[in-house]
Amino acid sequence: MAHGLGGALMDRVYLVTGAGRGIGKAVAARLLANGSAVGLLDVGCRVDGNGKDAAVAEAVAAELGGDGLPITADVRDADAVDA
């Protein structure tokens, strides 16, 4: 279902940080709805920034469907991103 964006977002691969909630989740949902492949990156922390839970990215991928790949990493940690 396109939302007035036509094919502008299709046939591309995107990586959305903070895809577990809020603006990141909304952006990921929009891209997936337009047929894009999306890496759903989220560290899975609590709102206060503590903790790490891979289930957050996995739950968003299951909820949004489409071609979403759950990724758990902290973008502030170069080694975690490289992995």
N, C-alpha and C positions, 0 to 999 in steps of 0.2 A: 504494500500500500504506500504509494508515494504521497508525500505531504507538500505538494507544490514545489518540489525540488527537481522534478523530472529525473533525468538520468545522471545528473551532475555528481551524485555520490555513489553511483553503482560502479562495478568493475574495479574497485579499489579495495585495499586492505588498510584498516585503521587500527590504531592502538589508543584506547581510551583509558586514561589514568583516573582513579577514583570512581571506577564503574560500579562500585557496590551500593552507592546511594547518591541522592541529590542530583546535582547538575551532571556529574559523570554518568550516572545511570540513565538520565534523560537523553543525553547525547548518544549513548550507546544504543538505546531503544530506537531512536530516530534513524541512526545509521543502519541498524539491522532491519528496520521496517522498510528501508529503501533497497534492501538486497545486498548490502555491503558485508564483507567479511570483517569481523571486529575482534581484536584481542581485548578481553575484559580484564584489565589490570586493577587489582585492589589488594592492599596489604591486609585488609580484614581487621583493622584495628577498631577499638571503640572510639567514640567521638572525641575523647580526651587524648587520643593519639597513642594509647598503650595497647599492647597485645598484638597478636597476629593470628588470623584464622582463615585457612584456605577455603573453608565452607562458604564464605561470603561470595567470592567470585564464582564458585560453582553454583550457588543458589541463583545468582543473577543470570548466569548462562542458561540454567534450566527454565527460569521464569520468562526470559525474553525470547528464547528459542532462536531460530535462524542460525546463521553461521558465526556463532559467538564462541570464542575459545577462552575459558577461564585461566587467568594467570595470577599467581600470588607472588608479589615481590614488592620491596620497598625501593622506590626510585632514588632515594637518598643513599642507597647502598649499592655501589658499582658492582660488587661481587654478586649480589643477589640478582641484579639485572642481567649480568653476563650469563648466569646459570640459566 
